[in-house]
């Protein structure tokens, strides 16, 4: 049984992490997972937890939070009529298949490999956030029929490998296919549910050795981190939304892109053992 002295620092740092992720999610419209995964890794490793499956724990716990936040977001957007349910219905099976494949692959990889994958994909997301232009297009409408299966599994697969929801890959994909940004954000929240539910189900079945793992970890999901982050994001996300209405989001997104590049670079440095 972990000592109170061991739990208090973890609780305090995770609460602060959840608060920060909530503000960013409301301010910039980015999914919390892209912040939470590296934050979990630095918190757990900094507190001395050195499980060889630490990145799997970070990915799984992040995805667990996304189940709650995505459902809440979809319901909120649906009240405004912004969710494209037909797109979500057609894309959900392929995304779920990709998510399952992502869990299968991630479960067998070493932490350093997952760190390198996260860093590489985060750098790509950061570049898109920094340099994307509203007029960029891959098509005039979302892919139909077999075209769905050319993209949907990739969204689920890559998202699980990063421990994120549907926003980081789903929103760019939809806007590049001429979907208005507010509808893309709303529908991508639904993508997050179809990514996170099978992802968490798979990670709960993962056998994580007790040595070196954070306390109260079930499968690969750390329960204190999950509960604290959910509680704090519910409090701080509305604050981020209010700030977003008072500030220009374009320079903020570019600043966050630089921040994300630095996070990715540091994660890659650790993966390479520097």
C-alpha positions as CSV (number, residue, x, y, z in Angstrom):
1,X,0.0,0.0,0.0
2,X,1.6,3.4,-1.0
3,X,2.4,5.8,1.7
4,X,0.5,9.1,2.0
5,X,3.8,10.9,1.6
6,X,4.2,9.2,-1.8
7,X,0.6,10.0,-2.9
8,X,0.4,13.7,-1.9
9,X,3.0,15.0,-4.4
10,X,1.5,12.9,-7.2
11,X,-2.0,14.2,-6.4
12,X,-0.9,17.8,-6.4
13,X,1.1,17.6,-9.6
14,X,-1.6,15.7,-11.5
15,X,-4.2,18.2,-10.3
16,X,-2.1,21.1,-11.7
17,X,-1.6,19.1,-14.9
18,X,-5.3,18.6,-15.4
19,X,-6.0,22.3,-14.8
20,X,-3.4,23.3,-17.4
21,X,-4.8,20.8,-19.9
22,X,-8.3,22.1,-19.4
23,X,-7.3,25.7,-20.0
24,X,-5.5,24.8,-23.2
25,X,-8.3,22.7,-24.4
26,X,-10.8,25.5,-24.0
27,X,-8.4,28.2,-25.2
28,X,-7.0,26.5,-28.3
29,X,-9.5,23.8,-29.1
30,X,-6.8,21.1,-28.9
31,X,-7.4,17.7,-27.3
32,X,-6.0,17.4,-23.8
33,X,-4.2,14.1,-24.7
34,X,-1.5,15.9,-26.6
35,X,-0.6,17.7,-23.4
36,X,-1.5,14.9,-20.9
37,X,0.7,12.1,-22.3
38,X,4.0,13.9,-22.0
39,X,2.8,15.5,-18.7
40,X,2.0,12.1,-17.3
41,X,5.3,10.7,-18.4
42,X,7.3,13.5,-16.8
43,X,5.2,13.4,-13.6
44,X,5.4,9.6,-13.1
45,X,9.1,9.3,-14.1
46,X,10.0,12.4,-12.0
47,X,8.3,10.7,-8.9
48,X,10.5,7.7,-9.4
49,X,8.1,5.3,-11.2
50,X,10.2,3.5,-13.8
51,X,8.0,0.8,-15.2
52,X,9.2,-0.5,-18.5
53,X,5.6,0.0,-19.7
54,X,5.3,3.6,-18.4
55,X,4.4,5.0,-21.8
56,X,1.5,2.5,-22.1
57,X,0.3,3.7,-18.8
58,X,0.4,7.3,-20.0
59,X,-1.4,6.5,-23.2
60,X,-4.1,4.5,-21.6
61,X,-4.8,7.0,-18.8
62,X,-5.0,9.8,-21.3
63,X,-7.5,7.8,-23.5
64,X,-9.6,7.1,-20.4
65,X,-10.0,10.9,-19.7
66,X,-10.9,11.4,-23.4
67,X,-13.9,9.1,-23.0
68,X,-15.5,11.5,-20.5
69,X,-14.4,14.8,-22.1
70,X,-15.4,13.7,-25.6
71,X,-18.9,12.6,-24.6
72,X,-19.4,15.9,-22.8
73,X,-18.1,17.8,-25.8
74,X,-20.3,15.9,-28.3
75,X,-23.4,16.5,-26.2
76,X,-22.6,20.2,-25.9
77,X,-22.0,20.6,-29.7
78,X,-25.1,18.6,-30.5
79,X,-27.2,21.0,-28.6
80,X,-26.0,23.6,-31.1
81,X,-26.6,21.3,-34.1
82,X,-23.0,21.2,-35.1
83,X,-22.3,17.4,-35.1
84,X,-22.4,15.7,-38.5
85,X,-23.9,12.5,-37.3
86,X,-23.9,10.9,-40.8
87,X,-20.1,11.4,-41.1
88,X,-19.6,10.0,-37.6
89,X,-21.7,7.0,-38.4
90,X,-19.8,6.2,-41.6
91,X,-16.3,6.8,-40.1
92,X,-16.7,5.3,-36.6
93,X,-16.2,1.6,-37.6
94,X,-13.0,2.3,-39.4
95,X,-11.7,4.5,-36.6
96,X,-12.5,1.8,-34.1
97,X,-10.7,-0.8,-36.1
98,X,-7.6,1.4,-36.3
99,X,-7.8,2.1,-32.6
100,X,-7.8,-1.7,-31.8
101,X,-4.8,-2.1,-34.1
102,X,-3.1,0.7,-32.3
103,X,-3.5,-0.9,-28.9
104,X,-2.2,-4.2,-30.3
105,X,0.9,-2.5,-31.6
106,X,1.5,-0.2,-28.6
107,X,1.1,-3.1,-26.1
108,X,4.2,-4.8,-27.5
109,X,6.5,-1.8,-27.9
110,X,9.1,-0.5,-25.5
111,X,8.6,2.8,-23.8
112,X,11.5,4.4,-25.7
113,X,9.9,3.4,-29.0
114,X,6.5,4.9,-28.0
115,X,8.3,8.0,-26.9
116,X,9.9,8.4,-30.3
117,X,6.6,7.7,-32.1
118,X,4.8,10.3,-29.9
119,X,7.5,12.9,-30.5
120,X,7.5,12.4,-34.3
121,X,3.7,12.6,-34.6
122,X,3.5,15.6,-32.2
123,X,6.0,17.4,-34.3
124,X,3.8,16.9,-37.4
125,X,0.8,18.2,-35.5
126,X,2.8,21.2,-34.4
127,X,3.9,22.0,-37.9
128,X,0.3,21.9,-39.1
129,X,-0.9,24.1,-36.3
130,X,1.9,26.6,-37.1
131,X,1.6,26.8,-40.9
132,X,-1.8,25.5,-42.0
133,X,-3.9,27.9,-44.1
134,X,-7.7,28.0,-44.3
135,X,-7.7,27.6,-48.1
136,X,-5.8,24.3,-48.1
137,X,-7.9,21.5,-49.6
138,X,-7.6,17.8,-50.4
139,X,-11.2,17.6,-51.7
140,X,-14.5,19.4,-51.8
141,X,-16.2,16.9,-49.5
142,X,-15.4,14.1,-47.1
143,X,-14.4,10.7,-48.7
144,X,-17.2,8.4,-49.4
145,X,-17.5,4.6,-49.6
146,X,-14.1,2.9,-49.9
147,X,-12.4,6.3,-49.4
148,X,-13.5,6.2,-45.8
149,X,-11.4,3.1,-45.2
150,X,-8.4,4.8,-46.7
151,X,-8.4,7.4,-43.9
152,X,-10.5,6.3,-40.9
153,X,-8.3,3.4,-39.6
154,X,-5.3,5.7,-39.8
155,X,-7.0,8.3,-37.6
156,X,-7.8,5.7,-35.0
157,X,-4.4,4.0,-35.2
158,X,-2.3,7.1,-35.0
159,X,-4.4,8.6,-32.2
160,X,-4.0,5.6,-30.0
161,X,-0.2,5.6,-30.5
162,X,-0.3,9.2,-29.2
163,X,-3.0,8.7,-26.5
164,X,-5.1,11.5,-28.0
165,X,-8.7,11.9,-29.2
166,X,-10.0,12.8,-32.6
167,X,-9.1,16.5,-32.7
168,X,-5.5,16.5,-33.7
169,X,-6.0,14.3,-36.8
170,X,-9.7,14.5,-37.4
171,X,-10.1,18.3,-37.5
172,X,-7.4,18.8,-40.1
173,X,-8.7,15.9,-42.1
174,X,-12.2,17.4,-42.2
175,X,-11.2,21.0,-42.8
176,X,-9.0,19.8,-45.7
177,X,-12.2,18.3,-47.1
178,X,-14.1,21.5,-46.9
179,X,-16.0,20.9,-43.6
180,X,-16.5,24.2,-41.7
181,X,-14.2,24.4,-38.7
182,X,-17.0,24.5,-36.1
183,X,-18.6,21.3,-37.5
184,X,-15.2,19.6,-37.8
185,X,-14.4,20.3,-34.1
186,X,-17.9,19.0,-33.1
187,X,-17.7,15.8,-35.2
188,X,-14.1,15.1,-34.2
189,X,-15.2,15.0,-30.6
190,X,-17.3,12.0,-31.6
191,X,-14.2,10.5,-33.3
192,X,-12.6,10.8,-29.8
193,X,-15.2,8.5,-28.3
194,X,-14.7,5.8,-31.0
195,X,-10.9,6.0,-30.5
196,X,-10.9,6.0,-26.7
197,X,-13.5,3.3,-25.8
198,X,-11.8,0.4,-27.7
199,X,-8.4,1.8,-26.8
200,X,-9.1,1.8,-23.1
201,X,-10.8,-1.5,-23.2
202,X,-7.7,-3.0,-24.8
203,X,-5.3,-1.3,-22.4
204,X,-7.3,-2.5,-19.3
205,X,-6.5,-6.0,-20.4
206,X,-2.8,-5.3,-20.6
207,X,-0.7,-7.1,-18.0
208,X,1.5,-4.4,-16.4
209,X,4.1,-5.6,-13.9
210,X,3.6,-4.2,-10.5
211,X,7.2,-3.2,-10.0
212,X,7.8,0.4,-11.0
213,X,4.2,1.3,-11.9
214,X,2.3,4.2,-10.2
215,X,-0.1,3.2,-7.4
216,X,-3.7,2.3,-8.1
217,X,-3.0,1.3,-11.7
218,X,-5.6,-1.1,-13.2
219,X,-4.4,-2.7,-16.4
220,X,-2.5,0.3,-17.9
221,X,-4.9,2.9,-16.6
222,X,-3.9,4.9,-13.5
223,X,-7.0,5.7,-11.6
224,X,-5.8,8.7,-9.5
225,X,-4.5,10.5,-12.6
226,X,-7.8,9.7,-14.5
227,X,-10.0,11.1,-11.7
228,X,-7.9,14.2,-10.9
229,X,-7.6,15.2,-14.6
230,X,-11.3,14.8,-15.2
231,X,-12.2,16.8,-12.1
232,X,-9.8,19.6,-13.0
233,X,-10.6,19.9,-16.7
234,X,-14.3,20.2,-15.9
235,X,-13.4,23.2,-13.8
236,X,-10.8,24.9,-16.0
237,X,-12.0,24.2,-19.6
238,X,-14.7,26.9,-19.3
239,X,-12.0,29.4,-18.2
240,X,-10.1,28.6,-21.4
241,X,-13.2,29.1,-23.5
242,X,-13.8,32.5,-21.9
243,X,-10.2,33.5,-22.5
244,X,-10.5,32.4,-26.2
245,X,-13.3,34.8,-26.8
246,X,-11.1,37.7,-25.5
247,X,-7.9,36.8,-27.4
248,X,-6.8,36.3,-31.0
249,X,-6.5,32.5,-31.4
250,X,-4.1,32.5,-34.4
251,X,-1.0,33.7,-32.6
252,X,-1.9,31.6,-29.6
253,X,-2.0,28.5,-31.8
254,X,1.4,29.3,-33.2
255,X,2.8,29.8,-29.7
256,X,1.3,26.4,-28.7
257,X,2.8,24.9,-31.8
258,X,6.3,26.1,-30.7
259,X,5.6,24.7,-27.2
260,X,4.6,21.4,-28.7
261,X,7.7,21.3,-30.8
262,X,9.8,21.7,-27.7
263,X,7.9,19.0,-25.9
264,X,8.3,16.7,-28.9
265,X,12.1,17.5,-29.1
266,X,12.5,16.7,-25.4
267,X,10.6,13.5,-25.7
268,X,12.7,12.4,-28.7
269,X,15.9,13.4,-26.7
270,X,14.8,11.0,-23.9
271,X,13.9,8.3,-26.4
272,X,17.5,8.5,-27.8
273,X,19.0,8.5,-24.4
274,X,20.6,11.9,-24.6
